[in-house]
Structure formats: structure tokens, C-alpha cells
Amino acid sequence: MTIVDASTPLPVRRRTFEDKTVRLLAEHAGKIYLGLLVLAILVVKLHDPMA
């Protein structure tokens, strides 16, 4: 059994597409939610009622 010291650095791995996507969403979450809110408001305002 190998004992791993806490100061031993972890091996570096390549960043995957998922890593990049999660980072992008985390950095721009506020802008994304604001854009979705504006889009929802526009859809409600411009909706042509069928009745």
C-alpha cells in the first residue's frame, strides 16, 4: 500500500470540453440569466394573442 503525502502534487490532466463549459457558465452565469430574462420578457410582450 502506497502512502501519499499531502504535499505531493496531483498529476496534471488536460482540460476537457466539460471543464471549459463549466468554467464559462460559472464566469458568465449572471449575464446568461439576464439574457434569458430579457428574452422571456420580449416573448411575452410581443406575443400575438390568438383570441
KEDOGU-463035 format. One line per 5 residues: for each residue y, z, x of N, C-alpha, C, O, CB. Coordinates in nm, 4 decimals. Each point is the difference from the previous one (the first is absolute). Last residue first. Glycine has a CB too. Layout:
Y Z X Y Z X Y Z X Y Z X Y Z X ~ ...
END
This chain:
3.4764 -2.9562 -5.6719 0.0255 0.0202 -0.1434 0.1335 -0.0485 -0.0428 0.0347 0.0105 -0.1176 -0.1803 0.1808 0.1249 ~ -0.0219 -0.1874 0.4524 -0.0659 -0.1031 -0.0795 0.0392 0.0099 -0.1486 -0.0025 -0.1003 -0.0712 -0.1892 0.1016 0.2351 ~ 0.4944 0.1444 0.2840 -0.0924 0.0505 -0.1026 -0.0554 -0.1123 -0.0852 0.0718 -0.0932 -0.0360 0.0533 0.3076 0.0322 ~ 0.0332 -0.2197 0.5203 0.0378 -0.0602 -0.1253 -0.0972 0.0491 -0.1075 -0.1185 -0.0330 0.0043 0.2160 -0.1714 0.1135 ~ 0.0765 0.4170 0.3749 -0.1135 -0.0316 -0.0857 0.0510 -0.0547 -0.1336 0.0849 0.0615 -0.0645 -0.2253 0.1186 0.1760
0.3980 -0.0040 0.2718 -0.0043 -0.1446 -0.0251 -0.1125 -0.0410 -0.0933 -0.0155 -0.1183 -0.0303 0.1139 0.0852 0.2536 ~ -0.0272 0.4969 -0.0916 0.1287 -0.0511 -0.0470 -0.0076 -0.1482 -0.0408 0.0625 -0.0409 -0.0979 0.0508 0.2077 0.2474 ~ -0.4951 0.0477 0.0446 0.0298 0.0587 -0.1301 0.1283 -0.0577 -0.0575 0.0054 -0.0301 -0.1192 -0.1227 0.2398 0.1877 ~ -0.0045 -0.3409 0.3632 -0.0970 -0.0526 -0.0966 0.0287 0.0545 -0.1386 -0.0068 -0.0738 -0.0984 -0.1657 0.0545 0.2789 ~ 0.4279 0.1857 0.1790 0.0346 -0.1395 -0.0315 -0.0946 -0.0591 -0.1038 0.0435 -0.0728 -0.0893 0.0483 0.0464 0.3202
-0.1845 0.4585 -0.0690 0.1204 0.0011 -0.0836 0.0398 -0.1415 -0.0386 0.0369 -0.0251 -0.1147 0.0395 0.2361 0.2263 ~ -0.4337 -0.1614 0.1894 -0.0391 0.0458 -0.1331 0.1199 0.0005 -0.0946 -0.0125 -0.0393 -0.1160 -0.1695 0.1789 0.2183 ~ 0.2622 -0.2407 0.3507 -0.0750 -0.1074 -0.0642 -0.0408 0.0388 -0.1421 0.0097 -0.0818 -0.0915 -0.0929 0.0080 0.3164 ~ 0.2869 0.4016 0.0391 0.0974 -0.1037 -0.0353 -0.0698 -0.1153 -0.0719 0.0512 -0.0513 -0.0994 0.0921 0.1149 0.2978 ~ -0.4207 0.2718 -0.0268 0.0805 0.0528 -0.1105 0.1013 -0.1032 -0.0471 0.0165 -0.0197 -0.1204 -0.0458 0.2517 0.2098
-0.2279 -0.3312 0.2917 -0.0831 -0.0048 -0.1211 0.0767 0.0513 -0.1215 -0.0148 -0.0535 -0.1099 -0.1902 0.0847 0.2509 ~ 0.4181 -0.0008 0.2777 -0.0153 -0.1400 -0.0395 -0.0837 -0.0146 -0.1259 0.0325 -0.0808 -0.0870 -0.0116 0.0158 0.3255 ~ 0.0198 0.4932 -0.0486 0.1285 -0.0428 -0.0546 -0.0079 -0.1447 -0.0479 0.0505 -0.0325 -0.1075 0.0687 0.1928 0.2606 ~ -0.4921 0.0150 0.0720 0.0138 0.0594 -0.1332 0.1313 -0.0412 -0.0652 0.0030 -0.0265 -0.1201 -0.1429 0.2204 0.1936 ~ 0.0721 -0.3350 0.3670 -0.0985 -0.0644 -0.0866 0.0123 0.0534 -0.1414 0.0016 -0.0773 -0.0958 -0.1566 0.0458 0.2904
0.4147 0.2279 0.1448 0.0509 -0.1332 -0.0340 -0.0949 -0.0719 -0.0956 0.0444 -0.0725 -0.0890 0.0707 0.0604 0.3120 ~ -0.2511 0.4318 -0.0552 0.1175 0.0139 -0.0863 0.0549 -0.1337 -0.0450 0.0349 -0.0176 -0.1167 0.0181 0.2283 0.2330 ~ -0.4123 -0.1985 0.2003 -0.0415 0.0414 -0.1341 0.1189 0.0091 -0.0954 -0.0091 -0.0456 -0.1140 -0.1817 0.1712 0.2156 ~ 0.1221 -0.2623 0.3910 0.0845 -0.0674 -0.0986 -0.0330 0.0388 -0.1436 0.0300 -0.0759 -0.0922 -0.0098 -0.1120 0.2513 ~ -0.2494 0.3643 0.2371 0.1385 -0.0140 0.0457 0.0928 -0.0532 -0.1084 0.1189 0.0316 -0.0011 -0.2062 -0.0699 0.2296
-0.3825 0.0804 -0.3079 0.0573 0.1325 0.0212 0.1475 -0.0092 0.0393 0.0814 0.0814 -0.0436 -0.3075 0.0029 0.1120 ~ -0.0271 -0.4823 -0.1153 0.0238 0.0629 -0.1293 0.0648 0.1368 0.0152 0.0862 0.0369 -0.0798 -0.2812 -0.1611 -0.0123 ~ 0.0714 -0.1036 0.4857 0.1063 -0.0729 -0.0689 0.0325 0.0659 -0.1337 0.1170 0.0188 -0.0333 -0.1899 -0.2315 0.1456 ~ -0.2943 0.3808 0.1293 0.1261 0.0346 0.0662 0.1179 -0.0682 -0.0698 0.1038 0.0624 -0.0213 -0.2261 -0.0343 0.2403 ~ -0.3090 -0.1356 -0.3670 0.0324 0.1385 -0.0356 0.1321 0.0406 0.0626 0.0813 0.0659 -0.0649 -0.3254 -0.0107 0.0471
0.0754 -0.4764 0.1352 0.0421 0.0024 -0.1397 0.0406 0.1405 -0.0428 0.1017 0.0177 -0.0670 -0.2541 -0.2103 0.0197 ~ -0.0307 0.1268 0.4793 0.1337 -0.0593 -0.0082 0.0536 0.0058 -0.1427 0.1186 0.0255 -0.0207 -0.1748 -0.1768 0.2130 ~ -0.3859 0.2939 -0.1153 0.0937 0.0903 0.0667 0.1433 -0.0511 -0.0142 0.0916 0.0767 -0.0298 -0.2715 -0.0102 0.1928 ~ -0.1674 -0.3426 -0.3187 0.0206 0.1143 -0.0887 0.0988 0.0992 0.0603 0.0839 0.0550 -0.0714 -0.3159 -0.0845 -0.0179 ~ 0.0932 -0.3392 0.3453 0.0885 -0.0442 -0.1072 0.0316 0.1165 -0.0935 0.1129 0.0142 -0.0468 -0.2080 -0.2472 0.0618
-0.0415 0.3917 0.4652 -0.0553 -0.0948 -0.0951 0.1062 -0.0401 -0.1020 0.1097 0.0557 -0.0028 -0.3390 0.0440 0.0344 ~ 0.2351 0.0823 0.5029 0.0511 0.0225 -0.1346 -0.0523 -0.1092 -0.0921 0.0108 -0.1186 0.0309 0.1964 0.2311 0.0603 ~ -0.4721 0.0720 0.3519 0.0951 -0.1007 -0.0473 0.0448 0.0321 -0.1406 -0.0777 0.0500 -0.0813 -0.0287 -0.2224 0.2271 ~ -0.0376 0.5670 0.1896 -0.0626 -0.1081 -0.0757 0.1078 -0.0967 -0.0460 0.1172 0.0358 -0.0114 -0.3051 0.1160 -0.0638 ~ 0.0856 0.2622 0.4690 0.0976 -0.0809 -0.0720 -0.0736 -0.1109 -0.0730 -0.0847 -0.0682 0.0576 0.2656 0.1208 0.1118
-0.3738 0.4520 -0.0397 0.0028 -0.1410 0.0414 0.0965 -0.0798 -0.0879 0.0097 0.0227 -0.1206 -0.2482 -0.0044 0.2015 ~ 0.3339 0.5002 0.0132 -0.0904 -0.0816 -0.0813 0.0043 -0.1443 0.0487 0.1025 -0.0450 0.0511 -0.0689 0.1973 -0.2505 ~ 0.0607 0.2842 0.5199 0.0632 -0.0974 -0.0898 -0.1053 -0.0801 -0.0762 -0.1078 -0.0299 0.0515 0.3045 0.0150 0.1041 ~ -0.2274 0.5321 0.0298 -0.0538 -0.1332 0.0271 0.0636 -0.1000 -0.0961 -0.0082 0.0197 -0.1212 -0.2108 0.0787 0.2041 ~ 0.2832 0.3844 -0.0858 0.1005 -0.0790 0.0701 -0.0480 -0.1409 0.0335 0.0760 -0.0806 0.0535 0.0130 0.2921 0.0393
-0.3655 0.1227 -0.3066 0.1086 -0.0364 -0.0910 0.1049 -0.0864 0.0685 0.0717 -0.0743 -0.0671 -0.1114 0.2856 -0.0578 ~ -0.4854 -0.2145 0.2707 0.1178 0.0834 0.0201 0.1124 -0.0488 -0.0918 0.0124 -0.1201 -0.0237 -0.0797 0.1664 0.2648 ~ -0.4776 -0.0879 -0.3014 0.1230 -0.0772 0.0152 0.1164 0.0977 0.0100 0.0199 0.0847 -0.0871 -0.1161 -0.2823 -0.0420 ~ -0.4645 0.2000 0.2235 0.1130 0.0795 -0.0462 0.1271 -0.0788 0.0302 0.0242 -0.0387 0.1143 -0.1486 0.2593 -0.0762 ~ -0.4141 -0.3705 -0.1213 0.1217 -0.0129 0.0796 0.1108 0.0836 -0.0622 0.0244 -0.0073 -0.1204 -0.0919 -0.2243 0.1939
-0.4995 0.2494 -0.0664 0.1170 0.0000 -0.0850 0.1240 0.0000 0.0901 0.0096 0.0790 0.0939 -0.1342 0.0438 -0.2810
END
